[in-house]
Amino acid sequence: MAEDASSDDAPGGAIIVTARHRPEAAQDVPAALSVVDARWLEQSYTLNTRDLTTLVPALNYSSANPRNTAFTIRGLGSSVVAVSQANDGLEPGVGYYVDGVYHARPATAAFDFSDIERIEVLRGPQGTLFGKNTTAGAINIVSAAPSFTRGFNAELSGGERAFAQGRFSATGPLAGEALAYRLSGTFTRRDGVLRNVRTGADQNTLGTQAVRGQLLWQPSQAFRLRLIADFANFDAECCTQVFLRVGTSLRPAARQYPALAAAAGYAPPSTNPYDRLTDIDAGLGVDTSEGGVAATADWDIGPATITSITAWRFWNWDAANDRDYTGLPIQLIQRIPSRQDQLSHEVRIASDGDRPLSYVAGLYFFRQVLTGSPNSVFGPYGAPWLIGATTGANATPVPANLLDGYGQTGGTRFAVNSYAAFAEANWRIVPRLTLTGGLRYTHESKEGDYSTRVFGGPLVTSPALVNARLGVLRPQTYSARDSEGSLSGRANVAWQPTDDVLLYASFARGFKSGGINMSGLPLDANNQPALATAVIDPERNTTWEAGIKSALWVGRLTLNLAAYHTTVRDFQATVVDSSQTVALRGYLSNIPAVRVQGFEADARLTLGRLTLVGALAHGDGTYTDYPAGPCPLERQTAATAACDLTGQRIAGLPRWSQTLSADYAVPIGRGALFVHADSNWRSGYSGDPSLSRFTFIEGYNLTNASLGYRREDAGGKGWEIAVFARNVLGADYIQNLTIQAGNSGLILGTPSDPRTLGVTVRWRS
């Protein structure tokens, strides 16, 4: 899939990957993986991980804003987007690596790609090869390295809604054949796709920029040192949602959205989400950045290569949003400014050459410290909307301004130390039969401190009013610690009956360490923090997989099939406490058992100047044991309750997903006219962990296309001009959704971006 669709190479040219820390053909790797190269990223206008899902059907991505980001592989990983997706104590189940460096926070996957050579998406547990243990899979991003041959690439795009994007990279020698550099950067701008009828502003804008500098020191053929420094920033009037629908619950009618809106004399600017209208009255904006430095050294000692990767990274986050999503002054401020720092070091040794016995072994250390300052303030209409006219057993009248200026502030700190040793060996018993075995031992210690206080609001002395206000925001202070170790591993058998066919079967055990709730705890019967919920158990994954990889018709057709069966014990999920008045507090919890099974197919067909790439993924995910899950909206009452979700489909996983990409080139003069199109269809799925029928996201199709002319030599140097269309068919669909805080029944959604037309000019020299 990573091959240049318009290249002149003979059919069957190998796609080289480093998924197992050694260069090898993707068709020789006995595992399910997808590969997307730089040319494909360019032609499909894939800017980030969200766009990558259009090309890789097993990958799902949802993001209400960069901090509340969730991505899964085969339905496993971080749970669907919810308020608590920002819970700092949750480890992602999908590893996100850039040049071998693990990125601990899913939010960093929201930044645009910059100067990428290829992206490898690996499915299933990856602990025996990658630094950080991951149970669902890994996204391995490889950026373009410095070269001793001078080169310069530039790209500029412009389109509707003032869309503008620029990319550049320059590389070459600095000191003969010993020192080379690479400098690259990118920026993206676009006006908003939502219109705020209250302020007249366009919202959900784009504003990103990134720069990366590299040095490659290669004093001899046996040693090379690569230094990388990068910085990326996302600064935009983003991110909010619009009215999607209203669901009903079993709460009193007076406490549901129709009655609440009528009492306030409120109506949304539109009940059609694809009008893309909002009227939020609180500030909106995202200012987040990430960056770091990394040093990767490779030392060839003859029979093996020793690799050392040392990196420090940071992530800063600050954002303002309107958490009631209406034009009513219910909540004025909702922010969680955060700072994350991480330090990692990995050293490994990998055998060289084609030998009967090959191996990879390594040690890994990772430390992360994440601090936050949650801040919430309610407005003059907070009490009527969230509490009502009366409260308490004696129906005490509630002043309309009870929550006006009432807020919460505080501080959080989460730290983790992780140590691991891992090894994997491949034994070629006979020329066409290979056994693979790998083990990993991980020990992690975590500590979390959470402290918040409340402030503001009118002075009240009535116990009923005091308790009503505490039911909205309550001060909490607690500390939690967790320490554990675990052994995981995998085994694989691969048989190559012919040169063009590979059969394999594998078994893997994955482990994800326990977490600490860092967004506040649910309350017990005495309205006190339930300390027993502060720490959640580790997640354990067992995966069986079998597959076939084949190259047919003299290499013109590659066809890969895989079937898998995964069971997860103590699946880590984020749950929103629907029993609370405001339901802003989300917390981590364990689901006793989850099962996901399915099959996948990947194919590539070359017919003269036409190249077709297709992929199909079927996933059947079920909560096989979930006796105390969150209640869906239609089953919620005013009382605290849990609902049995055993046997229900897991949230966030489409049953079917398929992609199709087509490239066609016709020589004209000294160049070629080309057309590219890619289309992704996904079936419907639940967009909320409660599995409410009101939070179901309908299936959709997204198609992108480009048409252009390029002139380039055999080395790829030349120029290109193209017109492009994102969402060329103007599909309307919902990317993710949210239940309004307070459980009024109001459902908000992020509508798809409308069709965008534009022009791109590229230059390579």
C-alpha positions, 0 to 999 in steps of 0.5 A: 500500500505504501508504493507510489501509485504512479511509479514506473517500477515493475509490478511487485516492487517490495514495500519496505517497513521497519515494523519489527525494527529491521528493514523488510518487505511488508508482505514478509511480516506475519502480522496485519499492518497497513502502510501509507507513504508520503505520496499517498498522504499528499495525493489524499490530502491526509493532514493528521490522524483523523484523516488517516482513518479514511485510508485505514479502515481498522483505525477509528478516531474521534475528537471533540477537541485536541485534548478530548481525543480518542483513537482505537484499532479494532475498537480497542484503545481509548474509549469514545470521546466523553467528558472524562477522555481528558482524564490524565490517569488513563493510558492509551491502548494504541501506541503513538510513535514518531521516529521511535519515540512514544507520545504518551498523550493522545492529544498530540495525535491531533497535530498535523503531520510534518515531512512524513516518509511513511506511516505504519499502522499495526494491529494487536498487542505490540509490547515485545517490540515497541518501547511502551506496552500497548494492547490494541496496536500502534501507529508508527510514524517515520519522518523523512531523514536528512540526506547527503544529496541536496533536495528541496520540496515546497507545497502551497495550497489554497481553497474555500473558507480561506483554506491555506496550507504550506509545507517545505523541506530542505536537506543536504550535506553540512560537512562532506559525507559526515554531517547532513541536515534536514529542515521542514515545516508546515502551516494550515489555516482555515476559517470556521465551518460553524457560524455563531449567530450571536457574535457573527464569528466563524468558529471551529477554525483551523490554525496549526504550524509546525517546524522540525530540524534534524542533524545526521552525523555519520562518521563511519559506515558503522555508526550514525547519530540522528538528532531531532528537535520539533515544535508544533502549535494549534491555535484556533477558535475551536472547538464547539458542537451544535444542536443534534437532537433531543432525547427523553429520559425517565426524569420529571418532565420539568427537568428535561430539555423541552420544558427547560428551554420553554421556561427560559424562552430559548430556542437553538438557532437551528435544529438541523446540525448541517446548517452548522449554526451555534449561539454559544455565549462563552469564550471559545478557543484552543491554544495547545503546543507540543515539542521535544528533542530526541537522539537516536544512535545506531551502531553496527557491530557486525552481527547486530546493530545496537540502537539507543533512543533518548527523548524529552517531550512536552505538551501544553494545553489551554482552552476555553469552551461553553460546556452548556453549548447554548446561548444561555448563561448556564456555564461561563468557564470550563478550562483545564490548563495542563502541562505534560513532560515526559522522558524516555530512553530505549536501548535495544540490539537487533540481529543483522542479515538473513540468518536462521535465528534473528532477534530483537531485545531491549530495555525501556524507561519512561517517566511522565509528569502531568499537572493540571488546573481545572477551572469552572464557573457557572453563570446567572442561569445555572441554577434554573437549568441544573437545579430547578425551582426547588430542592431538598426534602422540604422543597426549599425555593432555589434563588435564580442566582444560586450558581451565579459566579459559583466555581471550582479551581484547584490542582492535579498532578499525575506521575508515572515511572515505567521500566521494561525488558523485552525480547523477540526471536525468529527461528527459521526451522526450515527455509519456509517455516519460521517460529517467532516468540517474544516476552516482555516484563513491565513494572510501573509505579503511578501516583496521583494527587487531586485537590479542588476547592469551590468559591463564589456565588451568593451567600446561603445558609440553608442546608438544602441550598448548600447541598444543592450547590455542592451537588453541582460542584463539590471540593475534593482532595485525595491521593492515590498510588499504584505499583504493579508488574506483569509478564506479557508476550506473543508466539507466531508461526509463519509458513511460506508454501510458495514464494508468493504466499505467506500463511501465519497464525499468532497468539499474543497477551497484552498488558496495560497498567492500571490507572488513577482517576484524575478528574474527581471521584464519584460519590458514595451514599454519604456524598463523600468521594468513593476512594475505592474508585481512585485506582483501576485495575490493569487491562489484560488482552488476549488475541488470536490471529491468523492470516494469509498474504499473497502476491498474484498475477506476476505481482500485479495483485496483492491480497492479504486476509486476516481474522482475529479474536480478542478478549479483554479482562478489566477493560479500562473505560471512561464513564460519566456519572449520570447520577450527578446533577451536572454530570461533568465528572467523568471517572475511570472504571473497569469493564469485567470482560469485552470481546472483539472479533472480526476479519480484514482484507487488504488488496492492491491491483495494478492494471496498466496506468490504473492502480486500485487499493482497497481495504475492508474491516469487519469488527464485532465488539461485545461487552460480554460482562458489564453488569454495572454500566452507565445508564442510557438516557432513556433509562435514567431516573432522578435516582442513582442507578447502574444498568446491565450492558452485558451482551451489548455492542461496544461503543465507537466500533463500526461493524463494517468499514471499507476504503477504496483508493484509485490512481490513474495517470496518462502521459501528456507531453513531458509529464502526466495527467493524473487523477486520484480518489479515495473513499471511506464508508463506515457503518453506524455505531454508538457515540457514547459509552451509555449506548443510548439510542439517542447517541447512535451515529449513522453510517456515512461515506467520505470521498476525496479527489484530486486532478492534476498535471505533473512533470518530474524526472526519474528521481522524482524532481519536478513540479505538480499542479492539482485541483482537489476536493475534500468531501467531494460529494458533500456528505453530511454526517456526525463526527462525534457527539456529546450529551449536554451536562445536566442530562437535560436530554440535549444531544450535541454533535460535531458535523462533518466539514462541508465540501472544500475545493482548492488548488495545490502547487508542489515543487521538488528539486 
